[in-house]
Amino acid sequence: MSGPGRRRRRFAVAAAGAAAAVGAALLSAPAAQASPGLPQPTVTPATKTPSQSELISRVVKAMAADEAGRAKEKASLSASGKADSGIDAKIIGGTTTTISAAPWMAQLHYYDPVTDEGFFCGGVVVAPTKILTAAHCVKGYNWYLNGAVVTGATQLPSADGDVHGGTVSYVWRQWNNPAYNAATIDNDIALLTLPAPVKATPLRMTTAGDTASYAAGTNARVYGWGRTTSTNNEISEYLKTATLPIQSDATCGAYWGSDYVRGHMVCAGAPATGSDAGTTTACNGDSGGPLVVNNRIVGVVSWGIKDCVEKGAFGVFTKVTNYVGVTYPRIDDTDINGDHRADLWARKKSTGVGYSRNSLSSKFAAQEEWGDWRGVNVVLQTDLDRDGYQDLVYRATDGSLYWAHYVISSESWATKRLSTGWKSVRQIVTPGDVTGDYVPDLLMVDSAGVLWTYPGKGNGTFSARLKTGTGWAGFDVLRGHGDFTGDGRTDLVARVRSTGDLYLYKGTGKAGAGSFTGRTKLATWKSTTYNAVVTVGDVSGDGKADLLARTPSGTLYAYRGTGRNAAPFFSTRVSMGTGYQNYDLLG
């Protein structure tokens, strides 16, 4: 048995009356009508979309390559983060469970025909098209070309390609935390985006600032497929789960020494006994799977000692509470072209033609035409149905409010009228998830200055509105899209009309009157300084929500988010280009 502080080689674990009328009208969602001109979104990269037979082939070959690797050696990831001979999976101890008990579990299968490398990781459905997993399962691999995701199955696929009632999807986009360090397996979190929603019920991440879930002794559950013993290479055909007590940072640090990064990692489980007997732990191949407390993901299976049963050892997980801020923009984005950067929708003043301009991080690309948008006075970018494709909420000059969304199955746009009578509404905002239920919401300030929240249902409809605050009539700007403070909660920025003072209202993730905390002054931006303020999400692609502001002369500046929970919330401005005075609406 090694003494405290001894350094060990680590292995990533693979594998008013008018206002009342408005509220009622929104819920009724009357008839649809034709939308203005809308382009076909970028659904996939330029290469060919893989067929179901191709995806099944990837799954079968991934499992065969993984099995061959395990037969050769009890393989795991080396400290470099690359596979030695495959990624195998096991939970030692625990019990068999079913997908109905953990409907959010996903199987991630990868096979590269060029290198003949195949492996398996776990993942979690955190939104209808989003799979949370470990960065070491994603970084350096082309999941679009070589990967497949199976959801809705208790059992691993058979050699003949039977996925046992599961759904097989390809990966449209992949993202890993830019701070991921393959040598130290630090900041080990990633997200895969599927091309269409899956039926699996999502599991939510814990919130930033969560400490209760990490209290020593708290029981957590880990889930995964694979080997059930350290003495042979056989994997479990069925999903398994085990209960593990959370360990303190002091306990984890005493065993792992400097390899354990406090704040970034958490370890769980009783100390291993040195053999399978009496040991319950996650191990190789459970990578990317969840550690769950109170129906929230608090950890992602990351790394541990090889074979996982060395006396005194603990499994190590990515501490999710520390990464909500960087991950949330990937779950709730306004990315029109699928490159992980939020794009900008704009209408040209002289013609009424709408355009999208894709973010290139330091500027926006040439515009793509979206048709005639005259007769509209508000356009907002959002994704109300959480299908991974950007929607638009817009208000016509007659006060009707509409939702335009892309229908994947028919490869066409549909438009639904959400409400009538919104002509006198002062502000409309689509900031994302205000109420903390992982579903995008809609905010409105009525003619009396009352702020209302319409909790979204994830399908373009809303629950009964909630009174969120009063005294909001004095703002000429009210904007929000995502998290400006790095805590994973949706925030707002608001400008006082009379003074130009710009304030940040921090979101709490709670519904109703407590949705936003006391304001913090950001700057004084009179309309002579900036005549438009825009929030579309993470423009730079660094995982932090940004703020855009336009001068009267037409220069558009980006204030990049710092992801901090205290000032400065935004960095020094950078120019995104000129000529933006030609647009009278910016999404």
Buried (B, 14 or more C-beta within 10 A) or exposed (E): EBEEEEEBEBBBBBBEEBBEEBBEBBBEBEEEEEBBEBBEBBBBEEEEEBEEEBBBBBBBBBBBBBBBBBEEEBBBBBBEBBBBBBBBBBBBBBEEBBBEEBBBBBBBBBBBEEEEBBBBBBBBBBBBBBBBBBBBBBBEBEBBBBBBBBBBBBBBBEEEBEBBEBBBBBBBBBBBBEBBBBEBBBBBBBBBBBBBBBEBEBBBBBBBEBEEBBEEEBEBBBBBBBBBBBEEBEBBBBBBBBBBEBBBBEBBBBBBBEBBBEEBBBBBBBBBBBBBEEBBBBBBBBBBBBBBBEEBBBBBBBBBBBBBBBEBBBBBBBBBBBBBBBBBBBBBBBBBBBBBBBBBBBBBEEEBBBBBBBBBBEBBEEBBEBEBBEEBBBBBBBBBBBBBBBBBBBBBEEBBBBBBBBEBEEEEBBBBBBBBBBBEBBBBBBBBBBBBBBBBBBBBBBBBBBBBBBBBBBEBBBBEBBEBBEEBBEBBBBBBBBBBBBBBBBBBBBBBEEEBBBBBBBBBBBBEEEBBBEBBEBBEBBEEEBBBBBBBBBBBBBBBBBBBBBBEEBBBBBBBBBBBBEEEBBBEBBEBBEEBBEBEBBB
